[in-house]
Amino acid sequence: MKNKVFYYGYRAISKGMIFATISCLYGCGHTQKTSKVSPNIIVIFTDDQGYGDLGCYGSPNIHTPNIDLMAAGGMRFTSFYAAPFCGPSRAQLLTGCYPPRVGHARNPGPSSPYGLNPNELTIAEVLQNQGYATKCIGKWHLGDAPEFLPTQQGFDSYFGIPYSNDMWKYHPNMPPKMDEDSLMLAIRSRATYTGFAGQGSYYPLGKGFPNDLPLMIDEEIIELNPDQQQLTDRYTESALDFITKQNKNPFFLYLAFSMPHVPLFVSEKYAGKSYRGLYGDAIMELDGSVGRIMGLIKDLGLDNNTLIIYTSDNGPWLQYGIDGGSAGPLRAGKGTLYEGGIRVPAIFRWPGKIPSGSISGLLSGNLDIFPTLVGLAGVKIPMDRAIDGRDLWPVLSGKSTMSPHNFFHYMGGSREGEANYLGIRDDRWKLMVNVDSSGVLVAKELYNLGTDVGERFNRLTQQPEIATRLRMEAQKFYDELSKNIRPAGQLSIASNN
């Protein structure tokens, strides 16, 4: 007979031991209490939404009045970074670490033996320990084995699909290549391909994965291949129900929508409502969900004690053409380390605490959400591990105009189709480097983002001193990271004797 043994790299360990460790961290002096505010917290995380896909970020053809209202009532970030892929970005948000540090530099597929190591502390675990009710809704993508699910990572409950909505039998192929004029004509005519089983889409049926798509409650599969036209609405209804039931207690809601990741689906209410095809319809439905959530928060009298964060996991999947979204003025999209792949919209709203209508261009990213929320809960960052994120509250509250980062690092994406690339940015300059076989970083591209946000002009040969300075900083960080990588969780099969 065979059984599963869970290995975490350093040693085999039980979840009970992990919670005992966490309790000790908060009760044995490794962390210290700070001034506790305990706001309700809602993190809305969209999938593959580009920097240019919201009205408040300059979209000319997608109407997002509720998200725009959220931005008008809070702070909108213009230099906010994610990882270039889905799973790594989620690990980065929940742990406050660059994905390679937690062994999560790539996406785990269905039935993968890998997942986020339960040795890692997540936002949910910290807040749960502080008395918060915690719920995860939507896309997880940090391992679908029972040992890796949200309920093992600090969430009291879970409702959603444990990985991407395209990881099933009907994964879409890439559409034919289009020039810009053809692309805009297709958008205006709402042209569709008809090879997809389900709601009309812009691409033919792909080869797909062998598995069905599981919709889960906690660790139980309740449906296979759910109707994705209803998925955004079902996630929203679950969120509203959770907020209503927890309105007397501090709560943390992590709402990770599947949209607008391909294959795209929208409910009948929003189908055909935008000027941007099915993709725009999906964004409009997300906007409607944000409006419903903000409306309920206000109706329950929770507005002044609720922090709402809206952001995306990475840039748009441009290879899908009219189904792929827009990076606005930025270069390239998802999967790359160019700005369009990693610079994402980010809005923070907390009436009375965050200045209304404020805009920040300071270096920041989704890895800063962990230390920011932990700080608001009255807990200092544990000192037993490296955390890359920084507390953004001084910026959010208007008390500081300085980024907590001197440099921001990018990793895990490609450069012109080549993998194994890293990047580093200071306030103005961005350097992209390759890693050679001996671990030495080699400078490849240098951009002045202050004057060239579209990364059109490589200044590597014109500014060798700047390139050298940034390369040395990147090398220092890369060497430190290489020595302090914590392993991903991994399932192993062992035999009972």
Secondary structure as UniProt FT lines:
FT   STRAND          2..7
FT   HELIX           15..27
FT   STRAND          40..46
FT   TURN            51..52
FT   HELIX           55..57
FT   HELIX           65..72
FT   STRAND          75..77
FT   STRAND          80..81
FT   HELIX           86..95
FT   HELIX           99..102
FT   TURN            110..111
FT   STRAND          114..115
FT   TURN            118..119
FT   HELIX           123..129
FT   TURN            130..131
FT   STRAND          133..138
FT   HELIX           146..148
FT   HELIX           150..152
FT   TURN            153..154
FT   STRAND          157..160
FT   TURN            165..166
FT   TURN            169..170
FT   HELIX           180..189
FT   STRAND          214..217
FT   TURN            218..219
FT   STRAND          220..224
FT   HELIX           228..230
FT   HELIX           231..245
FT   TURN            246..248
FT   STRAND          251..256
FT   TURN            259..260
FT   TURN            268..272
FT   HELIX           277..299
FT   TURN            300..301
FT   HELIX           303..305
FT   STRAND          306..312
FT   HELIX           318..323
FT   TURN            328..329
FT   TURN            334..335
FT   HELIX           339..342
FT   STRAND          346..349
FT   TURN            351..353
FT   TURN            356..357
FT   STRAND          358..360
FT   STRAND          364..365
FT   HELIX           366..368
FT   HELIX           369..376
FT   TURN            377..378
FT   HELIX           393..396
FT   TURN            397..398
FT   STRAND          408..415
FT   TURN            416..417
FT   STRAND          418..425
FT   STRAND          429..435
FT   TURN            437..438
FT   STRAND          441..448
FT   TURN            449..451
FT   TURN            453..454
FT   TURN            460..462
FT   HELIX           464..483
FT   STRAND          489..495
//
